[in-house]
Amino acid sequence: MKTRSYTVPAGSRLVETHVTADTSGARVTNSPALVISAPMAVVEHEETRAKTELGAAQKDTARELSAKLASLKGIVWVGVVLFLFGLTSIFYPPLRAIVGSVTTSAAILVGGFGIHPFKQ
């Protein structure tokens, strides 16, 4: 909480502006003014409040994915490696030259897809 104290000097003019709508819907401004005849002490108190609401937590995708990957069997990892190798050898020229043909790369890709983790 912040507290400020100050003195408004004599002769100061305090204006408070109100904007309202009249019966026809037009905006009307009302500004009453007050002129201070003697010095006036002012103390302002400012308080900040925070509000917290409990709700549904965000989904922990990283832990969920790491748990799924940790539970994969060894043969599934072989499928993942084959799938990625086949996919890479289709598009990466040095690997395409080693494999020899796009058809062989496609066969490796399909073989890896047959045992990859999303098939479980």
C-alpha positions as CSV (number, residue, x, y, z in Angstrom):
1,M,0.0,0.0,0.0
2,K,1.3,3.4,-1.0
3,T,0.6,6.5,1.0
4,R,1.2,10.0,-0.3
5,S,0.8,13.2,1.6
6,Y,1.0,16.7,0.1
7,T,-0.5,20.1,0.6
8,V,-2.7,21.8,-2.1
9,P,-1.9,25.6,-2.0
10,A,-4.6,28.3,-1.5
11,G,-6.2,29.5,-4.7
12,S,-5.9,26.1,-6.4
13,R,-8.9,25.1,-8.5
14,L,-10.1,21.5,-8.2
15,V,-12.2,20.2,-11.2
16,E,-14.1,17.0,-11.3
17,T,-15.5,16.0,-14.7
18,H,-18.6,13.8,-15.2
19,V,-19.7,12.6,-18.6
20,T,-23.3,11.3,-18.8
21,A,-26.0,10.8,-21.4
22,D,-29.2,12.8,-21.4
23,T,-32.7,11.5,-22.3
24,S,-32.0,11.8,-26.0
25,G,-28.7,9.8,-25.7
26,A,-26.4,12.8,-26.3
27,R,-23.3,13.0,-24.2
28,V,-23.3,15.7,-21.6
29,T,-20.2,16.9,-19.7
30,N,-20.6,18.4,-16.2
31,S,-17.5,19.9,-14.6
32,P,-18.1,21.5,-11.2
33,A,-15.1,23.5,-10.0
34,L,-14.0,24.2,-6.4
35,V,-11.5,27.0,-5.5
36,I,-9.4,26.3,-2.4
37,S,-9.4,29.4,0.0
38,A,-6.7,28.0,2.4
39,P,-3.9,25.5,2.1
40,M,-5.4,22.0,2.3
41,A,-3.5,18.8,3.5
42,V,-4.2,15.8,1.4
43,V,-3.4,12.1,2.2
44,E,-3.8,9.6,-0.6
45,H,-3.8,5.8,0.0
46,E,-3.3,3.5,-2.9
47,E,-3.8,-0.2,-2.5
48,T,-3.1,-2.9,-5.1
49,R,-4.9,-6.2,-4.9
50,A,-4.3,-9.4,-6.9
51,K,-6.8,-12.1,-7.5
52,T,-5.9,-15.7,-8.4
53,E,-8.3,-18.2,-9.8
54,L,-7.7,-21.9,-9.8
55,G,-8.6,-23.8,-13.0
56,A,-7.6,-26.5,-15.3
57,A,-3.9,-26.9,-15.7
58,Q,-2.1,-26.8,-19.1
59,K,-1.4,-30.1,-20.7
60,D,2.1,-31.3,-20.1
61,T,2.9,-32.4,-23.6
62,A,6.6,-32.8,-23.2
63,R,6.4,-35.2,-20.3
64,E,3.6,-37.1,-22.0
65,L,5.7,-37.5,-25.2
66,S,8.9,-38.5,-23.3
67,A,6.9,-41.1,-21.4
68,K,5.6,-42.6,-24.6
69,L,9.0,-42.6,-26.2
70,A,10.5,-44.2,-23.1
71,S,8.0,-47.0,-23.2
72,L,8.8,-48.0,-26.8
73,K,10.3,-51.4,-27.4
74,G,13.6,-51.9,-29.2
75,I,12.1,-53.2,-32.4
76,V,9.9,-50.0,-32.7
77,W,13.1,-47.9,-32.4
78,V,14.5,-49.9,-35.4
79,G,11.3,-49.0,-37.3
80,V,11.7,-45.4,-36.4
81,V,15.3,-45.4,-37.6
82,L,14.4,-47.2,-40.9
83,F,11.5,-44.8,-41.5
84,L,13.7,-41.8,-41.0
85,F,16.6,-43.3,-43.1
86,G,14.2,-44.1,-46.0
87,L,12.6,-40.6,-45.8
88,T,16.0,-38.9,-45.8
89,S,17.5,-41.1,-48.6
90,I,14.6,-40.0,-50.9
91,F,15.4,-36.3,-50.5
92,Y,19.1,-36.1,-49.6
93,P,21.3,-36.6,-52.7
94,P,24.4,-38.2,-51.0
95,L,22.3,-40.8,-49.3
96,R,20.3,-41.4,-52.5
97,A,23.6,-42.2,-54.3
98,I,24.5,-44.7,-51.5
99,V,21.1,-46.4,-51.6
100,G,21.1,-46.5,-55.3
101,S,17.5,-45.8,-56.2
102,V,14.4,-44.0,-55.0
103,T,12.5,-47.3,-55.1
104,T,14.8,-48.8,-52.5
105,S,14.4,-45.7,-50.4
106,A,10.6,-46.1,-50.6
107,A,10.9,-49.7,-49.6
108,I,13.0,-48.8,-46.6
109,L,10.5,-46.1,-45.7
110,V,7.5,-48.5,-46.0
111,G,9.3,-51.1,-43.9
112,G,10.1,-48.6,-41.2
113,F,6.5,-47.4,-41.3
114,G,5.3,-50.9,-40.7
115,I,6.9,-51.0,-37.2
116,H,7.1,-47.4,-36.2
117,P,5.6,-46.2,-32.9
118,F,2.3,-44.7,-34.1
119,K,1.2,-48.2,-35.2
120,Q,1.2,-49.6,-31.6
